[in-house]
Amino acid sequence: MYLTTLSRTQGKLDGLLAAMFEARKRIFVDLLGWNVPVVAERFEVDQFDDPHAVYLIISDKAGKHLGSARLLETERPHILDTLFPELCEGAVPIGPTTREVTRFALDPRQNARQRRRVRDTLVCALADYALANGIEAYTGVAEIAWLQQILAFGWDCEPLGLPRENGATLLGALRIAISPETPNLLARAGIVPELVVAPQPVRYAA
């Protein structure tokens, strides 16, 4: 597996970023039926996909998207504070060391075992990225089934309020505290990454 960290600049939609946005369309629009923007009938891109967003992308050797996640600065508009603040019993957590994890995506063309391997690798990559970049907490919004999985990953994670109905599903918000102990907590819960290499050192798009 290959791990690349990218930011979108100058409106570029090529390479791994294009593969990721195409995968997001297959997952969130075609498979899950979300009512979210689609560009050129191929790419799921919303208002939060701006130059401030950071993407962690897992790919294979040929550059095929396997899984990805988007990180948003919480001092800027993000999903929890803009669209779902009512999911928090208290104030929405924000700050320079807090990021929101959104669009956690596992390519559906993989089988269940492959998706599990990519999921675990991506979760561990999120923890490693946080520790390397001074991030102390992640927040997120998730449908109830995914929320329950996240809470069971073994890390220091807590709901921010009671789940609420959103159409035909329940949505909840959560906060994940990140510390040097987080990788060990994940490992104890069986969340173990595949060996990950980068085509080049983990990089940002120019």
C-alpha positions in Angstrom: 0.0 0.0 0.0 1.1 3.6 -0.6 0.2 6.5 1.6 0.2 10.0 0.1 -0.8 13.3 1.9 -2.2 15.9 -0.5 -3.8 19.3 -0.4 -5.8 20.6 -3.3 -4.3 23.8 -4.9 -5.2 25.9 -7.9 -8.3 23.9 -8.5 -6.4 20.8 -9.7 -8.3 17.6 -10.2 -5.8 15.1 -11.5 -3.9 12.0 -10.4 -4.7 10.7 -7.0 -7.0 13.5 -6.2 -9.2 12.8 -9.2 -9.2 9.1 -8.3 -10.3 10.0 -4.7 -13.1 12.3 -5.8 -14.3 9.6 -8.3 -14.3 7.0 -5.5 -16.2 9.4 -3.2 -18.9 9.7 -5.9 -19.2 6.0 -6.2 -19.5 5.6 -2.5 -21.5 8.5 -1.2 -23.7 9.2 -4.2 -24.1 6.0 -6.1 -24.0 3.6 -3.2 -25.3 5.5 -0.2 -27.5 8.0 -2.1 -26.3 11.2 -0.4 -27.6 14.4 -1.8 -24.2 16.1 -2.3 -22.7 18.0 -5.2 -21.3 16.1 -8.2 -18.9 17.8 -10.7 -18.9 16.7 -14.3 -21.0 13.7 -13.3 -17.8 12.0 -12.0 -16.5 13.7 -8.9 -18.0 14.2 -5.5 -16.7 17.7 -4.5 -18.3 20.0 -1.9 -17.7 23.4 -0.5 -15.2 22.1 2.0 -12.9 20.8 -0.7 -10.9 24.0 -0.7 -7.1 24.6 -0.6 -7.2 24.3 3.2 -8.4 20.7 3.2 -5.8 17.9 3.6 -6.3 14.4 2.2 -4.8 11.1 3.4 -5.0 8.7 0.5 -4.1 5.0 0.4 -3.4 3.6 -3.1 -1.9 0.6 -4.7 1.3 0.6 -6.7 -0.6 1.5 -9.9 -2.2 4.6 -8.3 -5.6 3.1 -7.8 -7.5 4.6 -4.9 -8.1 2.2 -2.0 -9.2 4.5 0.8 -9.0 8.1 1.9 -10.0 10.7 4.5 -10.3 14.5 4.4 -9.1 16.7 7.3 -10.6 20.1 7.8 -9.3 22.9 10.1 -11.9 23.5 12.8 -11.2 27.2 13.0 -12.6 27.5 9.5 -16.1 26.4 8.4 -16.4 22.6 8.6 -19.2 20.1 8.6 -19.9 19.8 12.4 -20.1 23.6 13.1 -21.7 24.5 9.7 -24.2 21.7 9.1 -24.7 19.8 12.4 -23.9 21.9 15.5 -27.1 20.5 17.2 -25.3 17.1 17.5 -23.1 18.6 20.3 -24.5 19.0 23.8 -22.0 21.7 24.4 -19.9 24.0 22.2 -18.5 22.5 19.0 -14.8 21.7 19.7 -12.6 24.0 17.7 -9.0 25.1 17.8 -5.6 25.0 16.1 -4.9 21.5 17.3 -8.3 20.0 16.4 -9.1 18.7 13.0 -12.4 17.3 11.6 -12.2 13.9 9.9 -14.7 13.7 7.0 -15.3 11.6 3.9 -13.7 8.5 5.3 -13.9 6.4 2.1 -13.1 2.8 1.4 -13.3 1.9 -2.3 -16.3 -0.5 -2.7 -14.6 -2.5 -5.5 -12.5 -4.3 -2.8 -13.8 -7.3 -1.0 -14.6 -7.2 2.7 -11.1 -8.4 3.8 -9.3 -5.8 1.6 -11.6 -3.0 2.9 -10.8 -4.0 6.5 -7.1 -3.9 5.8 -7.3 -0.5 4.2 -9.6 0.8 7.0 -7.2 -0.2 9.7 -4.2 1.2 7.8 -6.1 4.5 7.2 -7.1 4.8 10.9 -3.5 4.3 12.0 -2.4 6.8 9.4 -4.7 9.4 10.9 -3.2 8.8 14.3 0.4 9.0 12.9 -0.5 12.2 10.9 -1.9 13.8 14.1 1.2 13.0 16.2 3.5 14.3 13.4 1.6 17.5 13.0 0.7 18.6 16.5 -3.0 17.6 16.3 -4.4 16.7 19.7 -7.9 15.8 18.7 -10.2 14.8 15.8 -13.9 15.5 15.6 -16.4 14.0 13.2 -20.0 13.3 12.2 -21.0 9.7 11.4 -24.1 7.6 10.8 -24.8 5.4 13.7 -23.4 2.1 12.3 -20.1 3.8 11.5 -20.1 5.8 14.7 -20.3 2.5 16.7 -17.3 1.1 14.8 -15.2 4.2 15.5 -16.0 4.1 19.2 -14.9 0.4 19.2 -11.4 1.1 17.7 -9.8 1.3 21.2 -8.7 4.9 21.1 -9.8 7.7 23.4 -13.1 8.5 21.8 -16.3 9.9 23.1 -19.7 11.0 21.8 -20.3 14.8 21.8 -24.1 14.3 22.3 -26.9 11.9 21.6 -27.5 10.7 18.0 -30.3 12.5 16.2 -32.5 11.5 13.3 -31.4 12.7 9.9 -33.8 11.5 7.2 -33.8 7.7 7.5 -30.7 7.4 9.6 -29.2 8.5 12.9 -26.2 10.8 13.0 -23.9 11.4 15.9 -20.8 13.6 16.6 -17.7 12.5 18.3 -14.3 13.6 19.5 -11.1 11.5 19.4 -8.2 12.5 21.7 -4.8 11.8 20.1 -1.7 11.2 22.3 1.5 9.2 22.0 -0.4 6.2 23.4 -3.0 6.2 20.6 -1.1 3.8 18.3 -0.8 1.3 21.1 -4.4 1.6 22.0 -5.4 0.9 18.4 -3.1 -2.1 18.2 -4.5 -3.6 21.4 -8.0 -3.4 19.8 -6.7 -5.2 16.7 -6.4 -2.1 14.5 -3.0 -2.8 12.8 -1.8 -1.2 9.6 -0.4 -2.9 6.6 3.2 -2.0 5.7 2.8 1.4 4.1 5.3 3.1 1.8 5.2 6.3 -0.1 6.1 6.7 -3.8 8.0 9.7 -2.6 8.3 11.0 1.0 4.8 11.9 2.1 4.2 15.1 0.3 1.9 18.0 -0.4 0.7 19.0 -3.8 2.5 22.0 -5.2 
